[in-house]
Amino acid sequence: MTAAVMASDGSYDPVISKLITSLKESEGLSDEQDLGFLQNLLQSKELNALVNVHSKVAKINKDDRIAPLLSSSMQVLLETLELLAPRCHISPLCREIFHLLQTPHLQSVLFAHDAIAQKDFYPHLPEIPVEVDEDEETIKIVQLVKSNEPLCAGAQSAEPIVGATIKTDEETGKIIIARIMHGGAADRSGLIHVGDEVIEVNNINVEGKTPGDVLQILQNSEGTITFKLVPSDGKLDQRESKVRVKAYFDYEPENDPYIPCKEAGLGFVRGDILHIVSQDDSYWWQARKEGEKTTRAGLIPSRALQERRILHERTAKEPNGEAKTENDDFDRELIATYEEVAKLYPRPGVFRPIVLIGAPGIGRNELKRRLVARDPEKYKSPVPYTTRSMRPGEVAGREYLFVTREKMEADIAAGKFIEYGEYKGHLYGTSGESVKSIVNAGCVCVLSPHYQALKTLRTAQLKPYIVHIRPPPTFESLKQTRTKARAKSTFDETNSRGFTDDEFQEMIKSDERINFLYGHFCDDEILNGDLTEAFEKLVELAAKSESEPLWAPTSWVQ
């Protein structure tokens, strides 16, 4: 039997050689069958090859000549994609590089490079169990530097300056760690875990004390804070999730009476993109605002909690017993909380439809007309269908597509129309196929449908870019801008008079309803006070939708 394993370069691996020598010296003390198995394993070609590969990889960080320049090449790739995306429609070279960087083979190579550069190739072995007396309680002492993190107390929980929520265990009455805030001092230390029992804080025994008492001790402490803890039975995984969501409501933690700690809350407004780093708690998620540099996460209501709140609000009763919410034709069954999103990158030659929604009379159709007129070869609007007869001067397929009522009713029943309605005994509508044909032709489809058409338009197949056209904020400013522009009422079929005060009021009321029920689906909004300025903004947003990576529902990206 050879005394060592021969390496690929003709030398002997010293580590394995020592192991075999030790085994031979122990032959009289160990089981012969086990020794034979180990000797055969250590002399196998397969093990020798693995040892050689591991030695060479481990040597990378010791040899300056082949040291990696960086360990985040995938992050550099993603940043490069964002820089290239706006230029893809201009430069063929940028377009070619943009598609090359998205190939799975190249990205796999970069993933492997980063893993090696970050030394993520070492085996992860379980900790060696330590035999202890069952009656002896394990204690760990953790020291943290006091910081300016949230400090507060509640009846059952508190958010101390170390970035960990504490509470009283209902069964034992002991103070335990209830939550670790991602990015906080406790999380960064890696030494404090959910379920750990707090015995002492700065040598003060906390037995029989409340979370408020513990926080008072922390408040009075200076510099280093020392915790004496009994470790929990199991350590919960504190790895951050990569989920991003778009918020569909405003949230102010300082006005939330139920949040465990107001100072630990994260405020946001509708439309903000949030990085959800933890969903371990069924009522309170931990999140950061996307793009912000802060490391510590904040508390926000979970989707389940927010849905429950909205349902309670909508079913609340007035003193007379009537429901607070109105019973109209809007989609009140929709509960808007969060939607999971990801970056949607533009594709050369494939444009997202631009959908303009807004109150009747707000100017959507005029903005659509101007955009199409600006570049008729690029921007196109589908020709609507109607069951009325052709009028003098009209051309079939230009103003309308004229069909029989029976045909249109059959197509409506088959779900072929994204919107339809009846006016003075005639049906009007826009077919989904006409929208798809414009997109497939490499043009930008521009639509100004009824807002309820979003239910059929907002799909992964069409991926629309939705813009809410809104009136000036007050009745006076709305009336003033329309009077100054000598705008004609769109509520009047002859279009020969100005808007009435009642029509202005109805426009504002309708806009508020649309914003409440559908505003969160919009990618952007335009305030239509001055039509020229509104059109310039629309042109800017149209260019943005064609050239920039934008947040969209995750299902549209997959």
C-alpha positions as CSV (number, residue, x, y, z in Angstrom):
1,M,0.0,0.0,0.0
2,T,1.4,3.4,-1.0
3,A,2.0,5.9,1.8
4,A,0.6,8.9,0.0
5,V,-1.5,10.1,-2.9
6,M,0.3,11.2,-6.0
7,A,-0.7,14.8,-7.0
8,S,-1.2,15.8,-10.7
9,D,2.2,17.5,-10.9
10,G,4.1,14.4,-9.6
11,S,4.3,15.5,-6.0
12,Y,2.6,14.0,-3.0
13,D,-0.2,15.8,-1.2
14,P,1.3,16.4,2.3
15,V,-2.1,16.6,4.1
16,I,-3.4,13.2,2.8
17,S,0.0,11.7,3.3
18,K,-0.1,12.6,7.0
19,L,-3.6,11.2,7.4
20,I,-2.6,7.8,5.9
21,T,0.5,7.7,8.2
22,S,-1.7,8.4,11.2
23,L,-4.1,5.7,10.2
24,K,-1.3,3.1,9.9
25,E,0.0,4.0,13.3
26,S,-3.5,3.6,14.7
27,E,-4.2,0.1,13.1
28,G,-3.8,-1.6,16.4
29,L,-6.2,0.7,18.2
30,S,-9.0,1.0,15.7
31,D,-11.5,-1.2,13.8
32,E,-9.7,-2.9,10.9
33,Q,-12.7,-2.6,8.6
34,D,-13.0,1.2,9.2
35,L,-9.3,1.7,8.6
36,G,-9.4,-0.1,5.3
37,F,-12.3,2.0,4.1
38,L,-10.5,5.3,5.1
39,Q,-7.3,4.2,3.5
40,N,-9.0,3.3,0.2
41,L,-10.9,6.7,0.3
42,L,-7.7,8.7,0.9
43,Q,-5.9,7.0,-1.9
44,S,-8.7,7.4,-4.5
45,K,-8.0,9.4,-7.6
46,E,-11.3,11.3,-7.2
47,L,-10.4,12.6,-3.8
48,N,-7.0,13.6,-4.9
49,A,-8.5,15.5,-7.8
50,L,-10.9,17.4,-5.5
51,V,-8.0,18.3,-3.1
52,N,-6.0,19.6,-6.0
53,V,-8.9,21.8,-7.3
54,H,-9.6,23.1,-3.8
55,S,-5.9,23.9,-3.2
56,K,-5.7,25.9,-6.4
57,V,-8.9,27.8,-5.8
58,A,-7.9,28.6,-2.2
59,K,-4.5,29.8,-3.4
60,I,-6.2,32.5,-5.6
61,N,-6.4,35.0,-2.7
62,K,-2.8,34.3,-1.6
63,D,-1.3,34.9,-5.0
64,D,-1.3,38.6,-5.9
65,R,-0.7,37.8,-9.6
66,I,-4.2,36.3,-10.0
67,A,-6.1,38.1,-7.3
68,P,-9.7,39.2,-8.4
69,L,-10.1,42.9,-9.2
70,L,-13.6,42.9,-7.7
71,S,-16.1,40.5,-6.2
72,S,-19.3,42.1,-7.5
73,S,-19.2,41.6,-11.3
74,M,-23.0,40.7,-11.4
75,Q,-23.8,44.1,-9.8
76,V,-21.6,45.8,-12.4
77,L,-23.5,43.9,-15.1
78,L,-26.8,45.1,-13.8
79,E,-25.7,48.7,-13.6
80,T,-24.3,48.5,-17.2
81,L,-27.7,47.2,-18.4
82,E,-29.4,50.2,-16.9
83,L,-26.9,52.6,-18.6
84,L,-27.3,50.8,-22.0
85,A,-31.1,50.5,-22.0
86,P,-31.8,54.2,-23.0
87,R,-29.3,54.0,-25.9
88,C,-30.4,50.7,-27.4
89,H,-32.8,52.3,-29.9
90,I,-30.0,54.7,-31.1
91,S,-26.9,52.5,-31.4
92,P,-26.8,49.0,-32.9
93,L,-23.6,48.3,-30.9
94,C,-25.4,49.2,-27.6
95,R,-28.3,46.9,-28.6
96,E,-25.9,44.0,-29.3
97,I,-24.0,44.4,-26.0
98,F,-27.4,44.8,-24.1
99,H,-28.6,41.4,-25.4
100,L,-25.2,39.8,-24.9
101,L,-25.1,40.8,-21.2
102,Q,-28.5,39.1,-20.7
103,T,-27.4,35.7,-21.9
104,P,-27.6,33.0,-19.2
105,H,-24.2,31.6,-20.0
106,L,-22.4,34.9,-19.5
107,Q,-24.3,35.6,-16.3
108,S,-23.5,32.1,-14.9
109,V,-19.8,32.7,-15.5
110,L,-20.0,36.0,-13.6
111,F,-21.9,34.3,-10.7
112,A,-19.2,31.7,-10.5
113,H,-16.5,34.4,-10.6
114,D,-18.1,36.3,-7.7
115,A,-18.6,33.2,-5.6
116,I,-14.8,32.4,-5.9
117,A,-13.8,36.0,-5.3
118,Q,-16.0,36.1,-2.2
119,K,-14.5,32.8,-1.0
120,D,-17.9,31.2,-1.1
121,F,-16.4,27.9,-2.1
122,Y,-15.4,26.7,1.4
123,P,-17.5,23.8,2.8
124,H,-20.0,24.8,5.5
125,L,-19.8,22.2,8.3
126,P,-22.2,22.0,11.2
127,E,-21.0,23.1,14.6
128,I,-19.5,20.4,16.7
129,P,-22.0,19.6,19.5
130,V,-20.8,20.2,23.0
131,E,-22.0,17.9,25.7
132,V,-23.2,19.8,28.7
133,D,-25.0,19.0,31.8
134,E,-28.7,19.0,31.1
135,D,-29.3,20.9,34.3
136,E,-26.8,23.6,33.4
137,E,-28.2,26.6,31.6
138,T,-26.1,28.0,28.7
139,I,-25.4,31.8,29.0
140,K,-24.0,34.2,26.4
141,I,-22.8,37.7,27.0
142,V,-23.1,40.2,24.2
143,Q,-21.8,43.8,24.2
144,L,-23.1,46.4,21.8
145,V,-22.3,50.0,21.3
146,K,-25.2,52.3,22.0
147,S,-26.5,54.0,18.9
148,N,-29.3,56.4,17.8
149,E,-31.7,53.7,16.8
150,P,-35.4,53.8,17.8
151,L,-36.3,53.7,21.5
152,C,-39.8,53.2,22.7
153,A,-42.0,50.9,24.9
154,G,-45.4,49.4,24.8
155,A,-47.6,47.1,26.8
156,Q,-46.2,43.9,25.2
157,S,-43.3,45.0,23.1
158,A,-40.6,47.6,22.8
159,E,-38.0,48.8,20.2
160,P,-34.7,49.5,22.1
161,I,-31.7,51.3,20.8
162,V,-30.1,48.0,19.8
163,G,-32.5,47.4,17.0
164,A,-34.4,44.5,18.6
165,T,-38.0,44.3,19.8
166,I,-38.4,42.8,23.3
167,K,-41.6,41.5,24.9
168,T,-42.9,39.6,27.9
169,D,-43.5,36.0,27.3
170,E,-47.1,35.3,28.1
171,E,-46.5,31.9,29.6
172,T,-43.2,32.4,31.6
173,G,-43.3,36.1,32.2
174,K,-39.7,36.4,31.1
175,I,-38.3,39.2,28.9
176,I,-37.4,37.7,25.4
177,I,-36.2,39.0,22.1
178,A,-39.3,39.2,19.8
179,R,-37.9,40.7,16.6
180,I,-34.5,41.6,15.1
181,M,-34.6,44.7,12.9
182,H,-32.6,44.0,9.7
183,G,-29.6,46.3,9.5
184,G,-29.8,47.3,13.2
185,A,-27.0,46.8,15.8
186,A,-28.4,43.4,17.0
187,D,-28.6,42.1,13.5
188,R,-25.1,43.4,12.5
189,S,-23.6,41.7,15.6
190,G,-25.0,38.3,14.6
191,L,-25.1,37.4,18.3
192,I,-28.7,38.1,19.3
193,H,-31.5,36.0,18.0
194,V,-35.3,35.9,18.2
195,G,-36.4,33.9,21.3
196,D,-33.3,34.7,23.4
197,E,-34.2,35.3,27.0
198,V,-32.8,38.5,28.5
199,I,-31.4,37.9,32.1
200,E,-29.3,41.0,32.7
201,V,-28.7,44.4,31.1
202,N,-25.5,46.2,32.3
203,N,-25.3,43.8,35.3
204,I,-28.9,44.7,36.3
205,N,-31.2,41.6,36.7
206,V,-34.4,42.1,34.7
207,E,-36.4,39.2,36.3
208,G,-39.9,40.4,37.1
209,K,-39.4,43.7,35.1
210,T,-41.4,44.9,32.1
211,P,-40.1,45.9,28.7
212,G,-40.5,49.5,29.8
213,D,-38.3,48.9,32.7
214,V,-35.6,47.4,30.5
215,L,-35.8,50.4,28.1
216,Q,-35.3,52.7,31.0
217,I,-32.1,50.9,31.9
218,L,-31.0,51.3,28.3
219,Q,-31.8,55.0,28.3
220,N,-29.7,55.6,31.3
221,S,-26.8,53.6,29.8
222,E,-23.8,55.3,28.2
223,G,-21.4,53.8,25.6
224,T,-21.3,50.0,25.6
225,I,-24.4,48.0,26.6
226,T,-23.9,44.5,28.0
227,F,-26.6,41.8,27.7
228,K,-26.6,38.5,29.5
229,L,-28.8,36.1,27.5
230,V,-30.1,32.6,27.5
231,P,-29.9,31.4,23.8
232,S,-33.2,30.2,22.2
233,D,-33.6,26.6,21.2
234,G,-33.4,27.5,17.5
235,K,-32.0,30.4,15.5
236,L,-34.4,31.8,12.9
237,D,-33.0,32.6,9.5
238,Q,-32.3,36.4,9.2
239,R,-31.4,36.4,5.5
240,E,-32.9,39.3,3.6
241,S,-35.5,38.6,1.0
242,K,-35.2,40.2,-2.4
243,V,-38.9,41.1,-2.8
244,R,-39.7,44.6,-4.1
245,V,-43.3,45.9,-4.0
246,K,-45.1,49.0,-5.1
247,A,-47.1,50.6,-2.4
248,Y,-50.7,51.3,-3.2
249,F,-51.5,53.5,-0.2
250,D,-50.0,56.2,2.0
251,Y,-48.6,55.2,5.4
252,E,-47.7,57.3,8.4
253,P,-46.4,55.2,11.3
254,E,-46.7,58.2,13.8
255,N,-50.5,58.1,13.2
256,D,-50.8,54.3,13.5
257,P,-52.1,53.4,17.0
258,Y,-51.3,49.7,16.5
259,I,-47.7,49.7,15.4
260,P,-45.4,48.0,18.0
261,C,-43.0,51.0,17.9
262,K,-43.7,54.3,16.1
263,E,-40.0,55.3,16.0
264,A,-39.2,52.0,14.2
265,G,-41.9,52.5,11.5
266,L,-41.2,53.3,7.9
267,G,-43.4,56.0,6.3
268,F,-44.2,56.0,2.6
269,V,-46.6,57.3,0.0
270,R,-48.5,55.6,-2.7
271,G,-46.2,54.7,-5.6
272,D,-43.1,54.2,-3.5
273,I,-41.0,51.1,-4.3
274,L,-40.2,49.2,-1.1
275,H,-37.6,46.5,-0.5
276,I,-39.3,43.9,1.8
277,V,-36.4,42.4,3.7
278,S,-38.5,40.2,6.1
279,Q,-42.0,38.8,6.1
280,D,-41.5,36.6,9.2
281,D,-44.1,38.5,11.2
282,S,-47.6,38.0,9.8
283,Y,-48.7,41.5,10.8
284,W,-45.5,43.6,10.5
285,W,-43.1,43.4,7.7
286,Q,-39.6,45.0,7.7
287,A,-38.7,47.1,4.7
288,R,-36.5,49.8,3.2
289,K,-37.3,52.3,0.5
290,E,-35.7,51.3,-2.8
291,G,-32.6,53.4,-3.5
292,E,-32.2,54.8,0.0
293,K,-28.7,54.3,1.5
294,T,-29.9,53.5,5.1
295,T,-29.1,50.0,6.3
296,R,-31.7,49.7,9.0
297,A,-35.1,48.4,8.0
298,G,-38.4,49.8,9.3
299,L,-41.7,48.3,10.2
300,I,-44.7,48.5,7.8
301,P,-48.1,46.8,8.0
302,S,-48.2,43.4,6.2
303,R,-50.5,42.9,3.2
304,A,-52.9,40.8,5.4
305,L,-53.0,43.5,8.1
306,Q,-53.6,46.3,5.6
307,E,-56.3,44.4,3.8
308,R,-58.1,43.8,7.1
309,R,-57.9,47.5,7.9
310,I,-59.3,48.5,4.5
311,L,-62.2,45.9,4.8
312,H,-63.0,47.2,8.2
313,E,-63.0,50.8,7.0
314,R,-65.2,50.0,4.0
315,T,-67.8,48.1,6.1
316,A,-67.9,50.6,8.9
317,K,-71.3,51.9,9.6
318,E,-72.6,55.5,10.0
319,P,-74.8,56.2,13.1
320,N,-77.9,55.8,10.9
321,G,-76.8,52.3,9.9
322,E,-75.8,53.0,6.3
323,A,-72.4,52.0,4.9
324,K,-69.8,54.7,4.5
325,T,-68.8,53.6,1.0
326,E,-70.9,54.5,-2.0
327,N,-72.6,51.8,-4.0
328,D,-71.8,52.7,-7.6
329,D,-70.3,51.1,-10.7
330,F,-66.7,51.2,-9.5
331,D,-64.6,48.1,-8.6
332,R,-64.9,48.4,-4.9
333,E,-64.0,44.7,-4.5
334,L,-60.4,45.6,-5.3
335,I,-58.3,46.0,-2.1
336,A,-55.2,48.0,-3.0
337,T,-52.2,47.3,-0.7
338,Y,-48.9,46.2,-2.3
339,E,-48.0,44.7,-5.7
340,E,-44.8,42.8,-6.2
341,V,-42.7,44.5,-8.9
342,A,-39.5,44.1,-10.9
343,K,-37.6,46.2,-13.4
344,L,-39.0,45.9,-17.0
345,Y,-36.3,46.6,-19.6
346,P,-37.3,48.1,-22.9
347,R,-37.0,45.8,-26.0
348,P,-35.9,47.3,-29.3
349,G,-38.8,47.5,-31.7
350,V,-41.4,46.5,-29.1
351,F,-43.2,49.4,-27.6
352,R,-45.6,49.5,-24.6
353,P,-49.0,50.9,-25.4
354,I,-49.6,54.4,-23.9
355,V,-53.0,54.5,-22.1
356,L,-54.4,57.8,-21.0
357,I,-57.2,57.6,-18.4
358,G,-59.0,60.5,-16.8
359,A,-62.4,62.1,-16.2
360,P,-64.6,62.9,-19.1
361,G,-63.8,66.3,-20.5
362,I,-60.3,66.5,-19.1
363,G,-58.5,66.5,-22.5
364,R,-57.4,62.9,-23.0
365,N,-58.5,62.7,-26.6
366,E,-56.9,66.0,-27.5
367,L,-53.6,64.9,-26.0
368,K,-53.9,61.6,-27.9
369,R,-54.6,63.4,-31.1
370,R,-51.6,65.7,-30.8
371,L,-49.2,62.8,-30.0
372,V,-50.4,60.8,-33.0
373,A,-50.1,63.9,-35.2
374,R,-46.6,64.5,-34.0
375,D,-45.3,61.3,-35.6
376,P,-48.1,59.4,-37.4
377,E,-45.7,56.6,-38.5
378,K,-44.7,55.8,-35.0
379,Y,-47.8,56.7,-32.8
380,K,-51.1,55.1,-33.9
381,S,-54.5,54.9,-32.3
382,P,-56.8,51.9,-33.1
383,V,-59.9,52.6,-35.2
384,P,-63.1,52.1,-33.1
385,Y,-66.0,49.9,-34.1
386,T,-69.6,51.1,-34.3
387,T,-73.0,49.8,-35.3
388,R,-74.4,53.1,-36.6
389,S,-74.6,53.9,-40.3
390,M,-71.8,55.7,-42.1
391,R,-72.3,59.5,-42.5
392,P,-71.5,61.6,-45.5
393,G,-67.8,62.3,-45.8
394,E,-66.8,59.4,-43.6
395,V,-64.5,56.6,-44.9
396,A,-64.9,53.0,-43.6
397,G,-61.8,52.1,-41.6
398,R,-60.7,55.8,-41.1
399,E,-63.2,57.2,-38.6
400,Y,-64.8,53.9,-37.6
401,L,-65.1,50.3,-38.6
402,F,-68.8,49.8,-39.3
403,V,-70.4,46.5,-38.4
404,T,-73.8,45.1,-37.7
405,R,-75.2,45.1,-34.2
406,E,-75.5,41.3,-34.2
407,K,-71.8,40.9,-35.1
408,M,-70.6,43.4,-32.5
409,E,-72.8,41.9,-29.8
410,A,-71.4,38.5,-30.6
411,D,-67.8,39.8,-30.4
412,I,-68.5,41.6,-27.1
413,A,-69.9,38.3,-25.6
414,A,-66.7,36.6,-26.8
415,G,-64.6,39.1,-24.9
416,K,-63.0,40.6,-28.0
417,F,-63.5,44.2,-26.9
418,I,-61.3,46.0,-24.3
419,E,-64.1,48.6,-24.0
420,Y,-67.5,49.2,-25.4
421,G,-70.7,51.2,-24.7
422,E,-74.0,52.4,-26.1
423,Y,-74.8,56.0,-27.1
424,K,-78.1,57.0,-28.7
425,G,-79.0,53.4,-29.6
426,H,-75.7,52.6,-31.2
427,L,-72.8,50.5,-29.9
428,Y,-69.2,51.8,-29.9
429,G,-66.0,50.0,-28.9
430,T,-62.3,49.2,-29.3
431,S,-61.2,45.6,-30.0
432,G,-58.2,44.0,-28.3
433,E,-57.0,42.6,-31.6
434,S,-56.6,46.1,-33.1
435,V,-54.4,47.1,-30.2
436,K,-52.2,44.0,-30.6
437,S,-51.9,44.5,-34.3
438,I,-50.4,48.0,-33.8
439,V,-47.9,46.7,-31.2
440,N,-46.9,43.8,-33.4
441,A,-46.3,46.3,-36.3
442,G,-43.6,47.9,-34.2
443,C,-45.6,51.1,-33.5
444,V,-46.7,52.8,-30.2
445,C,-50.4,52.2,-29.6
446,V,-52.0,55.3,-28.0
447,L,-55.3,54.8,-26.2
448,S,-57.7,57.0,-24.2
449,P,-60.3,54.4,-23.0
450,H,-62.8,54.5,-20.2
451,Y,-60.9,53.9,-16.9
452,Q,-62.7,50.6,-16.4
453,A,-61.0,49.3,-19.5
454,L,-57.8,48.9,-17.3
455,K,-59.2,45.6,-16.2
456,T,-58.7,44.1,-19.7
457,L,-55.7,46.3,-20.8
458,R,-53.4,45.8,-17.8
459,T,-52.0,42.4,-18.8
460,A,-48.6,40.8,-19.1
461,Q,-49.3,40.5,-22.9
462,L,-49.8,44.2,-23.5
463,K,-47.7,45.7,-20.6
464,P,-49.3,49.2,-20.9
465,Y,-47.7,52.4,-19.7
466,I,-50.7,54.1,-17.9
467,V,-50.9,57.9,-17.5
468,H,-53.6,59.6,-15.4
469,I,-54.6,62.9,-16.9
470,R,-55.8,65.1,-14.0
471,P,-57.5,68.5,-13.7
472,P,-56.0,71.4,-11.7
473,P,-56.5,70.9,-8.0
474,T,-59.4,73.4,-7.3
475,F,-62.7,74.3,-9.0
476,E,-61.5,77.9,-9.4
477,S,-58.2,76.9,-11.2
478,L,-60.0,74.4,-13.4
479,K,-62.6,77.0,-14.5
480,Q,-60.0,79.7,-15.0
481,T,-57.7,77.5,-17.3
482,R,-60.7,76.3,-19.4
483,T,-62.1,79.8,-19.7
484,K,-58.7,81.3,-20.7
485,A,-58.2,78.6,-23.4
486,R,-61.9,79.1,-24.6
487,A,-62.4,75.3,-24.2
488,K,-65.6,73.9,-25.6
489,S,-67.6,71.4,-23.6
490,T,-67.2,67.8,-24.6
491,F,-70.5,67.1,-22.9
492,D,-72.3,69.0,-25.7
493,E,-72.7,67.0,-28.9
494,T,-72.5,70.2,-31.0
495,N,-69.3,71.3,-29.2
496,S,-70.5,74.9,-29.5
497,R,-70.4,76.1,-25.9
498,G,-68.1,76.3,-22.9
499,F,-68.2,74.1,-19.8
500,T,-70.8,74.8,-17.1
501,D,-70.0,75.0,-13.4
502,D,-71.9,71.7,-12.9
503,E,-69.7,70.0,-15.5
504,F,-66.6,71.3,-13.8
505,Q,-67.8,69.9,-10.5
506,E,-68.6,66.6,-12.1
507,M,-65.1,66.5,-13.7
508,I,-63.4,67.0,-10.3
509,K,-65.6,64.5,-8.6
510,S,-65.0,61.9,-11.3
511,D,-61.3,62.5,-11.1
512,E,-61.3,61.8,-7.4
513,R,-63.1,58.6,-7.9
514,I,-60.7,57.4,-10.6
515,N,-57.7,58.3,-8.4
516,F,-59.1,56.5,-5.4
517,L,-60.0,53.3,-7.3
518,Y,-57.5,53.1,-10.2
519,G,-54.8,55.8,-9.5
520,H,-52.4,53.2,-8.0
521,F,-52.3,51.3,-11.3
522,C,-50.9,54.4,-13.1
523,D,-47.2,54.7,-13.9
524,D,-47.4,58.5,-13.9
525,E,-49.8,61.4,-14.0
526,I,-50.1,64.7,-15.9
527,L,-51.8,67.8,-14.6
528,N,-53.7,69.3,-17.5
529,G,-53.9,73.0,-16.6
530,D,-52.1,74.3,-19.7
531,L,-52.6,72.0,-22.7
532,T,-49.2,72.9,-24.3
533,E,-47.3,72.1,-21.0
534,A,-49.4,68.9,-20.6
535,F,-48.5,67.7,-24.1
536,E,-44.8,68.4,-23.6
537,K,-45.0,66.3,-20.4
538,L,-46.7,63.5,-22.4
539,V,-44.0,63.5,-25.0
540,E,-41.4,63.2,-22.2
541,L,-43.2,60.3,-20.6
542,A,-43.6,58.5,-24.0
543,A,-39.9,58.7,-24.5
544,K,-39.3,57.4,-21.0
545,S,-41.5,54.4,-21.5
546,E,-39.5,53.5,-24.7
547,S,-36.0,53.9,-23.3
548,E,-35.8,53.4,-19.5
549,P,-36.1,50.3,-17.3
550,L,-39.2,50.9,-15.2
551,W,-40.9,49.1,-12.4
552,A,-43.7,46.8,-13.5
553,P,-45.7,43.8,-12.0
554,T,-43.4,40.8,-11.6
555,S,-45.6,38.7,-13.8
556,W,-44.8,41.0,-16.7
557,V,-41.1,40.4,-16.4
558,Q,-41.0,36.6,-15.9
